């Protein structure tokens, strides 16, 4: 509930989305908190993902969201080797799983480094891309075959932060700075394919959009209108 009665909140706010709720759920929370209906964000995060959402509150500011949509994004992703799923993350149905995986650190470093730069990436079938006017994930959920065209994406940096190569489930954590339109789930899938063992996302955080960082963001779990207003900015 709003903390008190006042003029409607208007502007941009950085929100730290937790794992679990959808980006739409975050918008619904903000509508209840502010009483403002016209609210949007500059890039969806899946329920599995946490981290930074840039949210616009009010008609004047939702019209300016393209300012942020085109900015580079930075992620931290953990993935498991030896398994693939329908969604390229742990929420999907398993499509392939090796009984055990044996890869070396050198092989992982080489595979990861191979994706720095520009490459043609195929988005996941479970994505918001449209096929003949229908969202790809709607077709995929119905069991329909989804064929999406590759799109050029840019990986500005990709760095391994942690690696546990224990059998049977090796895991790797990398930080990635990438261009608009990059699907980190597809990047992980492609790394797994390059290693010949498959890979699937188990944790994903977006920690920056351009120069805006998640450390500057508000958590809606405990926020009231006073705190939200203090965080609003105008680009």
FIZAZA-309696 format. One record per residue: x, y, z negated of N, C-alpha, C, O in turn; residue number from 0; residue in one letter. Coordinates in steps of 0.1 Angstrom, whole numbers, plus 5000, padded with zeros to 4 digits. Each point is the difference from the previous one (the first is absolute). Example, Ala and Ser with C-alpha at 12.3 -4.5 7.8 and 13.67 -1.06 7.14 Angstrom:
2
R:5132:4943:4922:4991:5012:5000:5009:5012:5000:5010:5000:4993:0:A
R:4986:5011:5014:5009:5011:5000:4992:5011:4992:5005:5011:4999:1:S
% end
This chain:
235
R:5008:4988:5000:4992:5012:5000:5009:5012:5000:5011:5000:4994:0:X
R:4984:5011:5012:5008:5013:5000:5002:5004:4985:4991:4998:4992:1:X
R:5020:5009:5006:5003:5004:4986:4991:5012:4996:4996:5000:4988:2:X
R:5000:5008:5021:4991:5011:4997:4995:5006:5013:5003:4995:5011:3:X
R:4989:5015:4989:4994:5006:5012:5009:5012:5004:5004:5008:4992:4:X
R:4999:4992:5021:5009:5011:5005:4999:5000:5015:4992:4992:5006:5:X
R:5015:5017:5001:5000:5000:5015:5006:4987:5005:5008:4994:4993:6:X
R:4987:5001:5018:5005:4987:5006:5015:5000:5002:5006:5010:5004:7:X
R:5000:4979:4993:5014:4998:5003:5002:5000:5015:4992:4995:5008:8:X
R:5019:5012:4997:5003:5000:5015:5015:5001:5002:5006:5008:4993:9:X
R:4999:4983:5015:5014:5000:5003:5005:4986:5002:4992:4991:5003:10:X
R:5021:5007:4996:5006:4987:5001:5005:4995:4986:5003:5008:4992:11:X
R:4997:4979:5007:5005:4994:4987:5007:4987:5003:4995:4992:5009:12:X
R:5015:5005:4984:5008:4987:5002:4994:4991:4990:4999:5002:4988:13:X
R:4997:4986:5016:4994:4990:4992:5008:4987:5000:5005:4996:5011:14:X
R:4998:4998:4977:5007:4988:4999:4990:4988:4999:4994:4998:4990:15:X
R:5003:4995:5022:4991:4990:5000:5005:4987:4994:5011:4996:5004:16:X
R:4982:4998:4987:5005:4987:4994:4997:4988:5009:4992:5002:5010:17:X
R:5014:4987:4988:4996:4988:5007:4986:4996:4996:4996:5001:4989:18:X
R:4996:4995:5021:4986:4995:4997:4990:5008:5008:4994:4995:5009:19:X
R:5003:5018:4987:4990:5007:5008:5004:5004:5014:5012:5001:5003:20:X
R:4978:5001:5005:5003:5004:5014:5002:5015:5000:4997:5007:4990:21:X
R:5008:4998:5021:5001:5015:5001:4987:5007:5000:4998:5011:4994:22:X
R:4992:4982:5011:4986:5005:5000:4995:5001:4986:4993:5010:4996:23:X
R:5011:4981:4995:4996:5000:4986:5006:5012:4993:4993:5007:4992:24:X
R:5019:4997:5012:5007:5012:4994:4992:5012:5004:4998:5009:4992:25:X
R:4998:4992:5021:4992:5011:5004:4987:5001:4992:4995:5011:4997:26:X
R:4998:4977:5001:4988:5000:4993:5002:5005:4986:4991:5007:4994:27:X
R:5020:4989:4999:5003:5005:4987:5001:5015:5000:4995:5007:4991:28:X
R:5012:4999:5019:5002:5014:5000:4987:5008:5003:4998:5010:4994:29:X
R:4993:4984:5013:4987:5006:5003:4992:5001:4987:4994:5010:4997:30:X
R:5007:4979:4995:4993:5000:4987:5006:5010:4990:4993:5007:4993:31:X
R:5020:4994:5008:5007:5009:4990:4998:5015:5004:4999:5008:4991:32:X
R:5001:4995:5022:5000:5014:5004:4986:5005:5004:4997:5012:4999:33:X
R:4994:4979:5005:4987:5003:5005:5001:5005:5014:4990:5005:5006:34:X
R:5022:4994:5001:5002:5004:5014:4998:4988:5009:5006:4989:4997:35:X
R:4986:5012:5013:4998:4989:5009:5010:4999:5011:5004:4989:5004:36:X
R:5001:5022:5002:5009:5000:5011:5015:4998:4995:5006:5010:4996:37:X
R:4998:4977:5003:5013:4997:4995:5006:4989:5010:4993:4991:5004:38:X
R:5019:5011:5000:5007:4990:5008:5014:4998:4996:5005:5007:4991:39:X
R:5002:4984:5016:5014:4997:4997:5008:4998:5012:4995:4999:5011:40:X
R:5019:5002:4988:5009:5001:5011:5007:4986:5002:5012:5000:5002:41:X
R:4980:4989:4997:5007:4987:5003:4995:4990:4990:5003:5001:4988:42:X
R:4991:4988:5017:4994:4990:4991:5011:4991:4994:5010:4998:5006:43:X
R:4987:4998:4982:5008:4990:4993:4991:4988:4998:4988:5001:4995:44:X
R:5016:4987:5008:4992:4988:4998:4999:4997:4985:5007:5006:4992:45:X
R:4982:4987:5004:4999:4997:4985:5012:4994:4994:5003:5003:4988:46:X
R:5004:4989:5019:5013:4994:4994:5010:5010:4998:5009:4998:4991:47:X
R:4991:5013:5016:5011:5010:4999:4996:5011:4989:4989:5002:4997:48:X
R:5022:5003:4998:4999:5011:4990:5008:5012:5006:5006:4999:5010:49:X
R:4992:5012:4983:5009:5012:5004:4992:5012:5004:4989:5002:4997:50:X
R:5018:5006:5011:4996:5014:5003:4989:5001:5011:5002:4994:5011:51:X
R:4988:5013:4985:4989:5004:5009:5000:5016:5000:5000:5005:4989:52:X
R:5001:5001:5022:4998:5015:5001:4985:5002:5003:4995:4996:5011:53:X
R:4998:5010:4980:4985:5002:5001:4997:5014:5002:5005:5009:4994:54:X
R:4985:4994:5015:4995:5013:5003:4986:5001:4994:4992:4991:5002:55:X
R:5006:5020:4990:4987:5002:4994:4994:5013:5006:5005:5011:4999:56:X
R:4983:4987:5007:4993:5012:5006:5002:5000:5015:5011:4996:5006:57:X
R:4979:5009:5001:5000:5000:5015:5012:5007:5006:5006:4995:5009:58:X
R:4998:5017:4985:5011:5007:5006:5013:4992:5000:5009:5002:5008:59:X
R:4992:4989:4982:5013:4993:4998:5000:4986:5007:5010:4996:5005:60:X
R:4978:4998:4996:5000:4988:5008:5003:5002:5014:5005:4991:5007:61:X
R:4992:5021:4998:5003:5004:5014:5016:5001:5002:5004:5000:5011:62:X
R:5003:5001:4978:5015:5002:5001:5007:4987:4997:5013:5000:5000:63:X
R:4981:4989:4999:5006:4987:4996:5011:4996:5011:5009:4993:4996:64:X
R:4989:5011:5016:5010:4996:5011:5013:5005:4996:5010:4994:5005:65:X
R:4991:5016:4987:5013:5006:4996:5009:4989:4993:5012:4999:5002:66:X
R:4981:4992:4991:5007:4990:4992:5000:4986:5007:5009:4992:4998:67:X
R:4981:5006:5011:4999:4987:5006:5012:4996:5008:5005:4989:5001:68:X
R:5001:5021:5006:5012:4998:5008:5013:4999:4993:5010:4997:5007:69:X
R:4990:5005:4980:5013:5000:4993:5005:4985:4998:4992:4991:5000:70:X
R:5021:5008:4999:5006:4987:4997:4996:4995:4987:4996:5008:4991:71:X
R:5003:4979:5007:4996:4993:4988:5011:4992:4994:5008:4995:5008:72:X
R:4993:5004:4979:5010:4992:4994:4993:4989:4991:4991:5004:4992:73:X
R:5013:4984:5009:4994:4989:4993:5011:4991:4993:5012:5000:5004:74:X
R:4983:4994:4986:5008:4989:4993:4991:4987:5001:4989:5000:4995:75:X
R:5017:4990:5011:4992:4988:5003:5008:4988:4995:5012:4998:5003:76:X
R:4981:4993:4991:5005:4986:4996:4993:4990:5008:4988:5000:5002:77:X
R:5020:4991:5004:4994:4989:5008:5006:4987:4997:5012:4998:4996:78:X
R:4980:4992:5006:5004:4986:4998:5003:4993:5014:4993:5002:5009:79:X
R:5018:4992:4991:5004:4993:5013:4995:4985:5000:4998:4994:4989:80:X
R:4999:5001:5023:4996:4986:5001:4985:4999:5000:4995:4988:5000:81:X
R:4998:5023:5001:4985:4999:5000:4994:5011:5009:5005:5011:5000:82:X
R:4985:4986:5008:4993:5010:5008:4985:4999:4996:4995:4989:4997:83:X
R:4998:5022:5005:4985:5000:4997:4993:5007:5011:5006:5007:5009:84:X
R:4981:4992:4991:4992:5007:5010:5001:5015:5000:4999:5007:5010:85:X
R:5003:4999:4978:5001:5014:4998:5014:5005:4999:5002:5013:4999:86:X
R:5008:4979:5001:5014:5003:4999:5003:5004:4985:5011:5005:4997:87:X
R:4979:4993:4994:5003:5002:4986:4994:4989:4992:4993:4991:5005:88:X
R:5009:5010:4981:4995:4989:4992:4985:4999:4998:4995:4991:4994:89:X
R:4998:5019:5011:4985:4999:4999:4994:4992:5011:4988:4996:5000:90:X
R:5020:5000:5011:4994:4992:5011:5001:4985:4998:5006:4996:4990:91:X
R:4988:4997:5019:5001:4985:5000:5014:4996:5005:5005:5006:5010:92:X
R:5001:4984:4984:5013:4995:5004:4998:4993:5014:4992:4992:5002:93:X
R:5017:5012:5007:5000:4994:5014:5012:4991:5002:5000:4991:5008:94:X
R:5010:5011:4984:5012:4992:5001:5008:5001:4987:5002:5011:4995:95:X
R:5003:4978:5000:5009:5001:4988:5010:4988:5000:4997:4989:5002:96:X
R:5015:5015:4997:5011:4990:4999:5002:4994:4986:4998:5008:4990:97:X
R:5005:4980:5009:5001:4994:4987:5012:5006:4992:4999:5001:4988:98:X
R:5011:5003:5019:5011:5008:4994:5007:5008:5011:5000:4996:5012:99:X
R:5006:5014:4983:5007:5010:5010:5015:5001:4996:5003:5002:4988:100:X
R:5005:4996:5021:5014:5002:4998:5006:5010:5009:5002:4998:5012:101:X
R:5000:5014:4983:5006:5011:5008:5011:5006:4992:5000:5000:4987:102:X
R:5010:5006:5019:5011:5006:4993:4998:5015:4999:4992:5006:5008:103:X
R:5015:5000:4983:4999:5015:4999:5004:5007:5012:4994:5010:5004:104:X
R:5017:4985:5003:5004:5006:5012:4990:5000:5011:4998:5009:5008:105:X
R:4995:4980:4993:4989:4998:5010:4989:5011:4997:4994:5006:5009:106:X
R:5002:4995:4978:4990:5010:4997:5004:5014:5003:4992:5008:5006:107:X
R:5020:4995:4990:5005:5014:5003:5000:5003:5015:4996:5011:5004:108:X
R:5008:4979:5004:5001:5002:5014:4986:5002:5006:4998:5008:5009:109:X
R:4993:4984:4986:4986:5000:5006:4994:5014:4996:4993:5006:5009:110:X
R:5008:4998:4979:4994:5013:4995:5006:5011:5008:4993:5009:5005:111:X
R:5021:4992:4996:5007:5011:5007:4996:5000:5014:5000:5011:5006:112:X
R:4996:4978:5000:4997:5000:5014:4987:5008:5004:4998:5002:5012:113:X
R:4994:5002:4978:4988:5007:5003:5002:5015:4998:4990:5008:5002:114:X
R:5022:4997:4994:5001:5014:4999:5001:5006:5014:5007:4995:5009:115:X
R:4986:5016:4993:4999:5006:5014:4986:4999:5005:4990:4998:4992:116:X
R:5008:5003:5021:4987:5000:5006:4998:4986:5006:5008:4994:5006:117:X
R:4980:5000:4991:4996:4987:5007:4985:5000:5002:4992:5007:4994:118:X
R:5004:4984:5015:4986:4998:5003:4994:4990:4990:5004:4988:5000:119:X
R:4986:5017:4993:4994:4992:4989:4986:4997:5003:4992:5009:5005:120:X
R:5004:4978:4993:4986:4997:5001:4993:5001:4987:5004:4994:4990:121:X
R:4985:5014:5009:4993:5002:4988:4994:4987:4995:4997:4991:5008:122:X
R:5000:5007:4979:4993:4988:4995:4986:4999:5006:4993:5010:5003:123:X
R:5002:4978:4999:4986:4998:5004:4991:5006:4990:4989:5005:5003:124:X
R:5014:4993:4984:4992:5007:4989:5005:5014:4998:5008:5003:4991:125:X
R:4988:5006:5018:5004:5014:5000:4988:5008:5005:4990:4994:5005:126:X
R:5011:5019:4993:4989:5009:5005:5001:5004:5014:4992:5008:5005:127:X
R:5018:4986:5003:5001:5003:5014:4987:4995:5007:4993:4990:4995:128:X
R:5003:5017:5015:4987:4997:5007:5003:4992:5013:5009:5003:5007:129:X
R:4982:4987:4995:5001:4992:5012:4986:5001:5007:4990:4995:4994:130:X
R:5009:5012:5017:4988:5003:5007:4989:5007:4990:4989:4996:5000:131:X
R:5016:5013:4992:4992:5008:4991:4997:4993:4987:4992:5006:4992:132:X
R:5013:4982:5006:4997:4993:4987:5013:4998:4992:5011:4997:5006:133:X
R:4989:5006:4981:5012:4998:4992:5005:4986:5001:4993:4990:5000:134:X
R:5020:5009:5001:5007:4987:5001:4996:4991:4989:4998:4988:5001:135:X
R:5002:5017:4986:4997:4992:4989:4986:4994:5000:4998:4989:4995:136:X
R:4992:5018:5011:4987:4995:5001:5000:4988:5009:4993:4990:4997:137:X
R:5014:5011:5014:5001:4988:5009:5007:4988:4993:4996:4989:5001:138:X
R:5015:5015:4993:5008:4989:4993:4992:4993:4989:5001:4988:4999:139:X
R:4991:5019:4994:4992:4994:4989:4989:4991:5005:4996:4991:4993:140:X
R:5000:5011:5020:4991:4991:5006:5006:4988:5007:4993:4992:5006:141:X
R:5020:5007:4993:5007:4989:5006:5004:5002:5015:5004:4991:5006:142:X
R:4993:5021:4999:5003:5003:5014:5015:5002:5002:5007:5005:4991:143:X
R:4998:4992:5020:5014:5002:5003:5002:5015:5003:4993:5006:5008:144:X
R:5017:5000:4986:5003:5014:5001:5014:5002:5007:5010:4995:4995:145:X
R:4990:5012:5016:5012:5002:5007:5002:5015:5001:4992:5008:5006:146:X
R:5018:4997:4987:5003:5014:4999:5013:5003:5008:5010:4993:4999:147:X
R:4990:5019:5007:5012:5004:5008:5011:5004:4991:4998:5006:4989:148:X
R:5015:4991:5014:5011:5006:4993:5000:5015:5000:4996:5006:5010:149:X
R:5009:5000:4979:5002:5014:5000:5014:5003:4995:5005:4994:4992:150:X
R:5000:5017:5013:5014:5004:4997:5000:5006:4986:4992:5010:4997:151:X
R:5016:4985:4994:5001:5006:4986:5015:5002:4998:5009:4995:5007:152:X
R:4994:5013:4983:5014:5004:4997:5003:4997:4985:4993:5005:4991:153:X
R:5017:4987:5007:5005:4997:4986:5012:5008:4998:5011:4997:5005:154:X
R:4988:5014:4987:5011:5009:4998:5011:4994:4991:5012:5002:5002:155:X
R:4983:4991:4988:5009:4993:4991:4993:4988:4994:4988:5001:4997:156:X
R:5020:4989:5000:4994:4988:4994:5012:4994:4992:5010:4997:5005:157:X
R:4988:5002:4982:5010:4996:4990:4996:4989:4991:4989:5002:4994:158:X
R:5018:4988:5004:4997:4989:4991:5003:5005:4986:5011:5005:4997:159:X
R:4979:4994:4994:5002:5004:4986:5001:4989:4991:5007:5001:4989:160:X
R:4987:4987:5014:5002:4988:4992:4997:4988:5009:4993:5001:5010:161:X
R:5014:4988:4986:4998:4988:5007:5002:4988:4991:5010:4999:4993:162:X
R:4981:4992:5007:5000:4988:4992:4998:4988:5009:4989:4997:5004:163:X
R:5022:4996:4999:5000:4990:5010:4998:4986:4994:5006:4990:5005:164:X
R:4986:5009:4985:4998:4987:4993:4990:4992:5009:4992:5005:5007:165:X
R:5010:4982:4992:4991:4990:5007:4989:4996:4991:5003:4998:4988:166:X
R:4984:5002:5016:4996:5000:5014:4995:5013:5005:4996:5001:5011:167:X
R:5004:5010:4981:4993:5012:5003:5009:5012:4999:4999:5008:4991:168:X
R:5010:4994:5019:5009:5012:5000:4991:5013:5001:4991:5000:5008:169:X
R:5013:5010:4985:4994:5013:5001:5010:5011:5003:5011:4999:4995:170:X
R:4984:5011:5012:5009:5012:5003:4992:5012:4998:4988:5001:5003:171:X
R:5019:5010:4992:4994:5013:4998:5008:5010:5008:5012:5001:4999:172:X
R:4981:5006:5010:5007:5010:5008:4993:5014:4999:4988:5000:4997:173:X
R:5019:5011:5004:4994:5013:5002:5001:5004:5015:5010:4997:5006:174:X
R:4979:5009:4998:4999:5003:5014:4995:5015:5002:4991:5004:4994:175:X
R:5016:5003:5015:4994:5013:5004:4997:4999:5015:5009:4996:5008:176:X
R:4979:5007:4996:4996:4997:5013:4990:5010:5006:4996:5009:4992:177:X
R:5002:4990:5021:4991:5010:5006:4985:4997:4998:4997:4989:4996:178:X
R:4995:5021:5007:4986:4998:5001:4996:4988:5008:5006:4998:5011:179:X
R:4984:4994:4985:4995:4989:5008:5008:4987:4997:4996:4990:5006:180:X
R:5014:5010:4986:5007:4988:4997:4992:4991:4990:4995:5005:4990:181:X
R:5003:4982:5013:4994:4991:4990:5011:4992:4993:5007:4993:5006:182:X
R:4994:5010:4981:5011:4993:4993:4997:4985:4999:5009:4992:5000:183:X
R:4978:5004:5000:4997:4986:5001:5005:4993:5012:5006:4989:5000:184:X
R:4993:5018:5012:5006:4995:5012:5015:5000:5000:5006:4990:5005:185:X
R:5000:5020:4989:5014:5000:4999:5005:4988:4992:5010:4993:5004:186:X
R:4984:5004:4985:5004:4988:4992:4997:4987:5008:5009:4991:5000:187:X
R:4980:5008:5007:4998:4989:5008:5011:4998:5011:5004:4989:5002:188:X
R:5000:5022:5004:5010:5000:5010:5014:4996:4994:5007:4992:5007:189:X
R:4996:5012:4981:5012:4996:4994:5000:4985:4997:5010:4993:5003:190:X
R:4979:5002:4992:4998:4986:4998:5002:4992:5013:5006:4989:5000:191:X
R:4988:5016:5011:5002:4993:5013:5015:5000:5004:5005:4990:5006:192:X
R:5001:5022:4992:5014:5001:5004:5009:4990:4993:5010:4995:5005:193:X
R:4986:5002:4982:5007:4990:4992:4996:4985:5003:5007:4991:4996:194:X
R:4982:5008:5012:4995:4987:5003:4993:4993:4989:4998:4987:5001:195:X
R:4998:5020:4989:4993:4993:4988:4986:5006:4997:4993:4994:4993:196:X
R:5004:5018:5012:4988:5007:4997:5002:5008:4987:5009:4998:4992:197:X
R:4982:5012:5007:5000:5009:4988:4987:5006:4998:4992:5003:5009:198:X
R:5004:4999:4978:4988:5007:4997:5001:5009:4988:5008:4998:4991:199:X
R:4985:5014:5010:5001:5010:4989:4994:4995:4987:4989:4995:5001:200:X
R:5018:5007:4988:4994:4997:4987:4998:5013:4992:4991:5000:4991:201:X
R:5016:5011:5012:4998:5013:4993:5004:5011:5009:5010:4999:5007:202:X
R:4983:5012:4992:5003:5011:5009:4996:5013:4993:4989:5002:4995:203:X
R:5021:5007:5005:4998:5014:4995:5004:5010:5010:5011:4999:5005:204:X
R:4980:5011:4997:5005:5012:5008:5004:5010:4990:4992:5006:4992:205:X
R:5021:4997:5008:5005:5010:4990:5003:5014:5005:5003:5009:4992:206:X
R:4995:4993:5021:5002:5014:5005:4993:5001:5014:4999:4991:5008:207:X
R:4996:5021:4994:4995:5004:5013:5007:5014:5003:4997:5010:4994:208:X
R:5012:4990:5016:5008:5012:5002:5008:5003:4987:5007:4991:4995:209:X
R:4992:5021:5000:5007:5004:4988:4991:4998:4988:5005:5003:4989:210:X
R:4983:4992:5012:4991:4998:4989:5002:4986:4994:5001:4990:5007:211:X
R:5001:5010:4980:5004:4987:4993:4989:4996:4990:4993:5008:4994:212:X
R:5007:4979:5004:4990:4994:4991:5002:5005:4986:4990:5000:4992:213:X
R:5022:5003:5004:5003:5005:4987:4993:5013:4997:4998:5004:4988:214:X
R:4998:5003:5022:4993:5013:4998:4985:4998:5000:4992:5009:4998:215:X
R:5003:4978:5003:4986:4998:5002:4992:4997:4987:5006:4997:4990:216:X
R:4981:5005:5011:4992:4998:4988:4993:4986:5001:4997:4995:5010:217:X
R:5002:4999:4978:4992:4988:4999:4986:5003:4996:4997:5007:4991:218:X
R:4994:4987:5017:4985:5003:4997:4995:4992:4989:4988:5003:4996:219:X
R:5019:4987:4999:4995:4992:4989:4996:5008:4988:4990:4997:4993:220:X
R:5018:5013:5004:4998:5007:4987:4998:5015:5003:4999:5008:4991:221:X
R:5001:4996:5022:4999:5014:5003:4986:5006:4998:4990:4994:5002:222:X
R:5010:5019:4994:4987:5007:5000:5002:5012:5009:5011:5002:5006:223:X
R:4979:5006:4996:5000:5011:5009:5010:5011:4997:5007:5005:5009:224:X
R:4996:4997:4978:5010:5010:4997:5014:4995:5006:5007:5008:5006:225:X
R:4996:4980:4992:5013:4995:5005:5001:5000:5015:5010:5003:5006:226:X
R:4978:4993:5000:5000:5000:5015:5002:5014:5005:5008:5002:5010:227:X
R:4985:5008:4985:5002:5014:5004:5014:5005:4999:5005:5007:5009:228:X
R:5002:4988:4981:5014:5005:4997:5009:4994:5011:5011:5005:5002:229:X
R:4985:4984:5005:5008:4993:5009:4997:5005:5015:5008:4996:5009:230:X
R:4982:5011:4993:4995:5004:5013:5010:5010:5006:5005:5009:4993:231:X
R:4999:4989:5020:5008:5010:5007:4994:5003:5014:4991:4993:5004:232:X
R:5015:5017:5002:4995:5005:5013:5011:5001:5010:5010:5007:4997:233:X
R:4990:4985:5013:5011:4999:5010:5000:5012:5009:5008:5002:5009:234:X
% end
